[in-house]
């Protein structure tokens, strides 16, 4: 056997072994897909993939091959993502609003292969996931311009779903009109009050009249039925495309750092192995002096930073409040469990809503 035949023989044997390992790896990917589908988690995890590349390239002893292996493992993970997406493609995801609204955009980006179910309001979307009609629900919890979404926070406090992911969507408002309309033909703009407020400088500069509507996507749909070049809408590019409208001006909101954070909730929560560096906790304290301060001291005493602390009135109990925090750190650790034990002794109600990774978002 010459050198070429020997080399090809090694390649053939290696390929056989790699085929067996490939099947083993994809079997594990299928298990990951099942886990993600059950918890309503998106397939793509950039942080995890970057960590895999860093770790795996360290196994390569020949430095000249490191870059090639990085390409190899990157392509392998893409194949794994494609396989997982195919397995999860039947996942059903509820959201509040109609197609083309920001919640629809967020849900579509998180679950590109999922069956998205629009619901008339937050409560109905939450119920769809809670009752098992859908596998998950995507709901807004906070906007950098308008603050917390109190109705959703109340659903989380009183319900039984868990937050398994949080996704930040940068809001880009656009001036939308019928075919042939432009900045000069538009005399009036229609949109949700918050969108009109976000674009107040643009509206004022152009001297437009305004008309409020219950939803940005509904406003675009309404204006599409008028076919009037003097009436425009403010909404997403996706809504414009969906209803056959033109985007006249992009990114017209005054604050381009306007971001809405969406929570992905499902009936199962992440376990310790898949927990993240952030957690969401709701609790109510006993009606006694210093109870809230004691709870805060317990959280801080265990080394957890509270990136947010808010209060909400308790339904049916005048002048009584519950609290929710978003904390930084791994609450699934022994220290986190010890903290929860201490809090349970002073709290009337205590619930870990979820542990997830921070920093996910899109512009």
N, C-alpha and C positions, 0 to 999 in steps of 0.2 A: 504494500500500500504506500503510495507516494504521499508527500506532504499535503497536497491539495485534498486527497481523499481522506487523510486523517483529520484535517481541519473540518471538512464537511461532515465527517462522522461525529465529531464533537458537537457541531451545530445541531445535527439531527437529534442526538441524544438530549442535548440541552433543551431543544424545542419540545421534545416529548415531556420532559420534566416540567417545563414552563406551562405546557397545556394543562397538566394536572394541577399545578399551583394556581393557574388562571381560574379554573373551575372552583377551586377552594376559595379563592379571593372573591369571586362573584357570588358564591354562596353566602359569604359573610356580608357582602353588599346587599343581598336580598334581605338578610336579617336586619340590617341597618334601615333599609327601606320600610320594612314592616314596623319597626320602632318609630320611625319618623311619621309614617302615615297615622299610627295610633295616636300620636301626640300632636299632629298637625304641624309638623316641622318642615321647613323647606329643605330641598335636596342640597343646595349649594351652601357650603360652609367655608368661606375663604380662609378664615383663621386656621381651621383644622387642616386644610390642604397645604397651606404654607408651612405648618409645623411638620407635616408628613415629608415634604420635600427637604426641609432642613435636616430632619432626623435621618432619612434614608440615604441622602447623599453622603452622610458621614460614614456609611458602611463601605463606600467605594475606596479601595486602597490606592488605585492608580489615579492620581490627580488629573491626568489628561482626559479621563473618561467621566469626570464629575458632571460636566455640562451636558454631555450626551445622556447620562443617566437621569439628570433632572428633567430633560425633555421626555425621556421614556416614562418616568413615573407620572409626569404631568398628563401625558396622553392617556396613561392607564386610568388615572382618576377621572378624566373626562368620559371614558368608556363606562366607568362605574357610575358616574352621574347619569349618563344616558340610560343605563339599565335601570337605575333606581327610579328615574322619571317615568319610564315605561311601566314599572310596577306600581307606582303611586298615581298614575294618570287618572285613576278612578276616584281619587280623593275629592270629597265635596266640601266646599268652603263657603260659609255664609258671610255676608257683609251687609251693612246698612246703606241704602241708597239705590241708585240705578246704574246701569252700565255707563261708563264714562266719568263717573264721580271719582273723587280722590280715593275713596275707600276701594272702589273697583280697581283703580290703577295699582294700589298697594297690594291687594289680594292677587291680582294678575302677575305682578312681579315676583311675589313670594311663591306662588303656585302656578307656574306657566302651563302645566299640563292638567290642572285641576278643573273640576266642574264647579263654576262659581254660581252661587245662589243669591240674587239680590233680595233684600228684605225691606219692608216699609219703614222700620225704625230699629233702634239699638236693641230694645227688649226682644223683638221678634227674632233678630239675628242671633242674639244670645241663646234664646230658647231653642232655636233650631239645632245648635250644637249641644246644648244641655240635654235635650230629649233624644239625641241620637239621630235626628233627621239629617244632620251634616256631621262630618268628621271634625271640623274646626270652624272657628269664626275669627275674622279679622276686624277689630274695632279700634277706633282712635281713643287714646287715653290722655293725650296732651298736645297742645299746639303752642309753639314758641311765641306766637302773637296773642292768642286768646286765653292761654292757660289750660288748666285741667278740663277734661270732659266729664263733668260731675255725674251725669246720668250713667255713663259707662262704669265709673268707679263704684257707684252704688250697686250696679248689677254684679260687679266682681265681689263686693263685700257680702252681699246677701246670697250670692249664687254658689255653685260648686265646681265651676270650671277653673282650670289652672293656666297660668301664663307660661308658655314654653319658648316664646321668642318675642323680641321687640324690634320693630323695624322703623327707621326714621325716613320719611319721604319728604324731600324738599319741595315745597309748594311753588309752582310757577303758574301764575295767573296770566291769561291771554285774552286779547280782544278778538272776538269771533263775530263774523258776519256772513250774510248770504253771498253767493257768488256775485262779483261785481261791486260789492260794498268796499269802502276804504275809510280811512280816518276822517276824511272830509264829508262823506255822505252820512256817516253816523251822527245822529242827534240825541239818541237815548240808549243807555245800556241797562241790561237786565241781569241780575245775579243775586246770589245769597247776600244778606246784609254784611256778613264778615268779609266776603270777597270784595264788595263795594268799598268797605272801609279800608281794606288792604291796598286798594288801587285808587284811593281818594286823590292823591296828587296828580295822577295821570288823568283822571276824570275831570278834575278842576281845571287843569291846563288846557283841556280840549273843550271845556264848556258843555259837557254832556249832561243831560237830565238822567236821573236814575229811577229804576223801578225794582223793588225787592221781590225775590222769588225764594221758594223754600229750599232750593238745592241748585248748585251750579250746573250740574248736568241737565236737570229739568229745565233750567233757564235756557240752555243751548237748544234743547229739543223744542221748547216753546217758540223761540225766535226762528227756528228752522221752518216752522209751520206758517210764519208770517210772510216769508219771502219778501221782506221789506228792507231795502238798503239803508234806511234811516234808523233802523233798530239793530243794535248789536247785543251780544252776550259776553259775559266774562266767565271763563272756565278752562278746562284742560284741552290740550291738543287732541287727546283721545276722544273726548266728547265731540269736538269739531269734526273729526274724521268719521265718527260713528253716525252723525246726523247730516253728513254731506255739506258741512259748512267750511268756510275759509278762515284760517288764522291770519288776521290782519296785522296785529302787533304781538310779539312774544314778550313774556316776562315783564308785565306792566305793573306788578305789585311793587310798592315803594321799598319794602324791606325784603331783599332777596335772600335773607337768612331765615325766612319763614318756613318752619319745619313742623310737620305733624308726625307724632310717634304713634304707631299702630301696634297693638298687642295681638299675638296669635294665641288663642285659647282653645283648649280641648278638655276632654273628660279625664285624661291621664296626665300626670305631671312627670317632668324629667326626674330620673333617679340620680343617685350620687355620682355614678360613672359619667353621666351626661350633663351634669350641672354646669353652671357658668360662673362668671365673676360678678354677677348682679342678682339681686333677689327683690321680690315684692312681698311686703308683709302688711296685713291689716289686723287691727286690734282695737279693743275698747278697754278702758281701765276702770277700776272700781271707783265709785264716787267718794273719794277721800283726798284730803290735802296731800299734795306732793306725789300722787300716783303717776301722773304723766312724766314728771321729772325723773322719777325712779326708773321708769321704763326706758327713757332715753339714756340714762346713766348706765343701765345694764347693757344696752346695745353698744354704746361707746366703750364701755369697760372691756368688752370682748374684742375690741379692735376694729369694729365695723363702722365705716363712714356712711352717714345718711346723706345721699345726694338730693333727697327730697323728703319733706315731712309736711303732710297736709291733714286738715281736719274736715269732716263732713258731718252734717246733722243726721242723726239716726231717725229713720222713718218711724213715725208714730210715737216718738218719745221727745216731746218738746224740750229744747235746751240741753239735750244730751248729744254727745258727738262720738264718732269713731275716728280713728286715725289710720293713715296708711303711709308707709315709707317705701322708698326705693333705696336699697342699700348696696354698698360696694363690698365685694368679698365672697368667698365660697361658704355659703351657709350650710352646706352639706357636710362640712368638716366637723370633727369632734368639738371644736370651739363653738361652732354654730349650733350644734345640738345642745350644748351646755347653756348657751344663751337662750334658746327656746324654752328649756326647762325652767330657767329663772323667770322668764317673762310669764310663763303659764301660771306662776304662783301669784302674780299681781294683776293679771288681765282677766276681765270677764269673758272676753272672746279673743282668741288668738288664732290666726290662720296664715300659714305660709302659702301664698298664692302661686309662687313659682320661682324657679332659679333658671337663669338664662345668661347668654353672653351679651355683653354690651358692645356698642360700636357698629352695629349693623345699620346700614342706611344707603340711600341713593340720592343723587341729585337729578 
